[in-house]
Amino acid sequence: MPLIFCVLLFSCKKSESAIEKEIKNIPIDIELQRFDKDFAQTEPEDLESIKRKYPAFFPEQYDDDFWIEKMTDTLQVQLENETIKAFPNDEEIIATLEPLFQHIKYYFPKFKTPLVVTATSDVDYLNKVILTDSILILELDTYLGADHEFYQGVERYFAKNMRPSQLAPDVADAYARAFVKRPRRHVFIDQIVYYGKRLYLKDLWLPYISDAEKIGYTEEELEWAEENEVYMWQYFIENELLFSSDSRLAARFINPAPFSKFYLEIDNESPGMLGRYLGWQIVRAYMKNNSVDVRELMAMDAEEIFNNSKYKPKK
């Protein structure tokens, strides 16, 4: 290995290590409220007490009888017990969130640590994480494990990510949506670069987890995407999809799905969301070949990113 390359590699690793050391020293104080636990342990006669503690969780349109029935519902009690079994310790949840919040604070200094509240949602897997200006709600019943009995009716491409290890990536994505400027156009390149930016933030914020977990793939699905990247790219170029505004492209290549839709024999072998994967590689290439602050990147035009990315798919 050439000496100059060795020096550069060592310098890069040293720089990355210094950054991580600095990030670990950022103070983060997380206040965690376990609404899921408190509700599960509250008797009907103590309903008023928990309503005072968590007023936002008791909308006025639901009377007391609704909540009392919920407290005594057999299925609800089972769900609460399974949630507490999966997340018995507050410390584990805090340990999951603390390094993520430290990384967000490093790259976005104005970030303020939210009040974190855990709850259950009758397995609403489309809203696993709810983020407001100052509160982060984690629906813990959507992280019981991909093969949990409560998820038997859930499509596999959703259920595979309903496991504890997806908690940090889902929270990261909720914050990424807040930081990344949404595209004005419904052009395919704009859409995939938008998701590429969100995934790039996970690169920065979650350096300790795998690429598969960042995008919500299995390791096999990620391997398929990596091995077929050049062929996917050729398909998009040859079919002139990059600058197309065809609304059907989102369902084919961007939205969560059991597979992507090239309308070829390989479709059933492919993972969904391959447009997001390629957008991620474009943003990575841009940041590798350009000196730009990450906060500037979030507001940049997709075409500018693409044109200056020097992106070449892996062969």
Summary of the structure (lengths in Angstrom):
residues: 315
radius of gyration: 21.9
end to end distance: 22.9
largest distance: 74.7
contacts: 895
relative contact order: 0.09
helix: 60%
strand: 5%
